[in-house]
Amino acid sequence: MIPSIRRRLLVLLIALNILSLSMVFIWVYRDATHEVEELFDANLAQSARVLLGLAVQEAKERSAQKIKIINPIEKRGHKYESKIAVVVRYANGAVMLQSASAPKLPFTTDVHGFQDYKVNDQLWRTFSLRDDETGTSIQVAESYAIRNELAGDIIRDTFMPFAFFIPILALLVWLSIGRSLAPLKRLAREVSRRHPDSLDPISIEQVPQEVLPLIESLNTLLVKLHGALENERRFTGDAAHELRTPLAAIKTQAQVLQRADNTGVFKHTINNILQGVDRATHLVEQLLTMARMDAQESVQDNEQTDLFAVTRSVISDYGQMAIDKSIEISLQTDCESCPVQGESNILGIMIRNLVDNGIRYTPERGKVIISIEVDKNGTRLCVTDTGPGISQEEHRHIFERFKRLPEGTSNGTGLGLSIVLRIAELHDAKISLHNRDRGSGLVFCVQFPAYRDQN
């Protein structure tokens, strides 16, 4: 289980703040330590020069035999006195002046400037000077403990407020994150209060910018789900309504068959039952095809299909049906390969419905002509029949579901052209129809976009 966003943000922000403060702490500590060392070194050097000047004057007035040693002072004026020491020597190395806290530092006349010495496990910083005229030398020493203590005091005084501020910062971050995530909680409450049948889009007002893509995607999903449920309800209603008639007819014929007392009536009734079963089977197939097309959002546009090959295969399937009605069916095209972008199975369903529609509404000894043309605008498939045709008023309703033509003797389902329209929409194709210029009949045309070679 993924932890809450609020907790993750709190941990992340506090960790980043602590990391930042730690980096600042290291930076300030190094800088403070460096500045403290520079300051104390400067004080050492300055003190050494002042004391050397006084010592040189003293050396000129006294002889080398008159050595004066400062004895330890029992009562100190400050706690740091024991960590600061001064040693002044004559030219022969004898001590002229020495503080009580001075460690036993090594003496040499060649050492000048700063040096570090470790005496009795204590590190000292010294500055040495020597007067060339009198040979008087001085060593000013200072324990590193003073410097470390001062640097520690600076760091402690600087970062002590942050130690008290971090809990307050955590509380403020917690409250700020909670306030920032309030729109998400409000959105969650709105969704949780929704009825299962409510598929209306979620309002995007007062929605944070970061959550807007999620809400838009969710709204798109709700629209698709609403469409899918509507298709399911429509399919259920259509199936129940349309299947009632052929099933009732089959039942009626079966009852007639029960009462049949001669061979002629028996055979005629059997034929009617078989025709009813065929009509019901065709209706179920059309209903299932329509439901599948409604559920499909798109087709694979990177798939190449040879429209000529698909059309030729459909014509061969309907050859016997055309022969039974003495209908001449032909394919006219100048292209050996007519590529379009789409799925061959779905395109085969579309062409099959157009050809089936043409054969059903064309009387005996009529014609059904399928033509394919390819030009710069794309591929154009047309199916022309010599049936009775339809009026201009019916042109607007011909693609409606379960719309059957009043003329002719066809017993179609009224779904074929609706399926054709849906497949054309899936392939971004445009469908049109018009009456033949000469004679009766209809011309159905499907204009496919120009083929784009994916290679």
LINGI-V230443 format. One record per backbone hydrogen bond with DSSP energy under -1.0 kcal/mol. NH is the residue of the N-H (numbers start at 1). CO is the residue of the C=O. If there is no record, write none. Layout:
nh:NH co:CO
nh:NH co:CO
//
This chain:
nh:8 co:4
nh:9 co:5
nh:10 co:6
nh:11 co:7
nh:12 co:8
nh:13 co:9
nh:14 co:10
nh:15 co:11
nh:16 co:12
nh:17 co:13
nh:18 co:14
nh:19 co:15
nh:20 co:16
nh:21 co:17
nh:22 co:18
nh:23 co:19
nh:24 co:20
nh:25 co:21
nh:26 co:22
nh:27 co:23
nh:28 co:24
nh:29 co:25
nh:30 co:26
nh:31 co:27
nh:32 co:28
nh:33 co:29
nh:34 co:30
nh:35 co:31
nh:36 co:32
nh:37 co:33
nh:38 co:34
nh:39 co:35
nh:40 co:36
nh:41 co:37
nh:42 co:38
nh:43 co:39
nh:44 co:40
nh:45 co:41
nh:46 co:42
nh:47 co:43
nh:48 co:44
nh:49 co:45
nh:50 co:46
nh:51 co:47
nh:52 co:48
nh:53 co:49
nh:54 co:50
nh:55 co:51
nh:56 co:52
nh:57 co:53
nh:58 co:54
nh:59 co:55
nh:60 co:56
nh:61 co:57
nh:62 co:58
nh:67 co:65
nh:81 co:78
nh:83 co:80
nh:84 co:81
nh:85 co:141
nh:87 co:139
nh:88 co:97
nh:89 co:137
nh:90 co:94
nh:93 co:90
nh:96 co:88
nh:97 co:88
nh:99 co:86
nh:102 co:99
nh:105 co:103
nh:113 co:128
nh:115 co:126
nh:117 co:124
nh:119 co:122
nh:122 co:119
nh:124 co:117
nh:125 co:142
nh:126 co:115
nh:127 co:140
nh:128 co:113
nh:129 co:138
nh:131 co:136
nh:135 co:131
nh:137 co:89
nh:138 co:129
nh:139 co:87
nh:140 co:127
nh:141 co:85
nh:142 co:125
nh:143 co:83
nh:144 co:123
nh:146 co:143
nh:148 co:144
nh:149 co:145
nh:150 co:146
nh:151 co:147
nh:152 co:148
nh:153 co:149
nh:154 co:150
nh:155 co:151
nh:156 co:152
nh:157 co:153
nh:158 co:154
nh:159 co:155
nh:160 co:156
nh:163 co:159
nh:164 co:160
nh:165 co:161
nh:166 co:162
nh:169 co:165
nh:170 co:166
nh:171 co:167
nh:172 co:168
nh:173 co:169
nh:174 co:170
nh:175 co:171
nh:176 co:172
nh:177 co:173
nh:178 co:174
nh:179 co:175
nh:180 co:176
nh:181 co:177
nh:185 co:181
nh:186 co:182
nh:187 co:183
nh:188 co:184
nh:189 co:185
nh:190 co:186
nh:191 co:187
nh:192 co:188
nh:193 co:189
nh:194 co:191
nh:198 co:195
nh:207 co:204
nh:212 co:208
nh:215 co:211
nh:216 co:212
nh:217 co:213
nh:218 co:214
nh:219 co:215
nh:220 co:216
nh:221 co:217
nh:222 co:218
nh:223 co:219
nh:224 co:220
nh:225 co:221
nh:226 co:222
nh:227 co:223
nh:228 co:224
nh:229 co:225
nh:230 co:226
nh:231 co:227
nh:232 co:228
nh:233 co:229
nh:234 co:230
nh:235 co:231
nh:236 co:232
nh:237 co:233
nh:238 co:234
nh:239 co:235
nh:240 co:236
nh:241 co:237
nh:242 co:238
nh:243 co:239
nh:247 co:243
nh:248 co:244
nh:249 co:245
nh:250 co:246
nh:251 co:247
nh:252 co:248
nh:253 co:249
nh:254 co:250
nh:255 co:251
nh:256 co:252
nh:257 co:253
nh:258 co:254
nh:259 co:255
nh:266 co:262
nh:267 co:263
nh:268 co:264
nh:269 co:265
nh:270 co:266
nh:271 co:267
nh:272 co:268
nh:273 co:269
nh:274 co:270
nh:275 co:271
nh:276 co:272
nh:277 co:273
nh:278 co:274
nh:279 co:275
nh:280 co:276
nh:281 co:277
nh:282 co:278
nh:283 co:279
nh:284 co:280
nh:285 co:281
nh:286 co:282
nh:287 co:283
nh:288 co:284
nh:289 co:285
nh:290 co:286
nh:291 co:287
nh:292 co:288
nh:293 co:289
nh:294 co:290
nh:295 co:291
nh:296 co:292
nh:303 co:300
nh:305 co:340
nh:307 co:338
nh:310 co:306
nh:311 co:307
nh:312 co:308
nh:313 co:309
nh:314 co:310
nh:315 co:311
nh:316 co:312
nh:317 co:313
nh:318 co:314
nh:322 co:318
nh:323 co:319
nh:324 co:320
nh:325 co:321
nh:326 co:323
nh:327 co:322
nh:328 co:366
nh:330 co:368
nh:332 co:370
nh:340 co:305
nh:342 co:303
nh:347 co:343
nh:348 co:344
nh:349 co:345
nh:350 co:346
nh:351 co:347
nh:352 co:348
nh:353 co:349
nh:354 co:350
nh:355 co:351
nh:356 co:352
nh:357 co:353
nh:358 co:354
nh:359 co:355
nh:360 co:356
nh:361 co:357
nh:365 co:325
nh:366 co:363
nh:368 co:328
nh:369 co:384
nh:370 co:330
nh:371 co:382
nh:372 co:332
nh:373 co:380
nh:375 co:378
nh:378 co:375
nh:380 co:373
nh:381 co:446
nh:382 co:371
nh:383 co:444
nh:384 co:369
nh:385 co:442
nh:386 co:367
nh:400 co:397
nh:402 co:414
nh:403 co:400
nh:403 co:414
nh:419 co:415
nh:420 co:416
nh:421 co:417
nh:422 co:418
nh:423 co:419
nh:424 co:420
nh:425 co:421
nh:426 co:422
nh:427 co:423
nh:428 co:425
nh:429 co:424
nh:430 co:447
nh:432 co:445
nh:434 co:443
nh:436 co:441
nh:443 co:434
nh:444 co:383
nh:445 co:432
nh:446 co:381
nh:447 co:430
nh:448 co:379
//
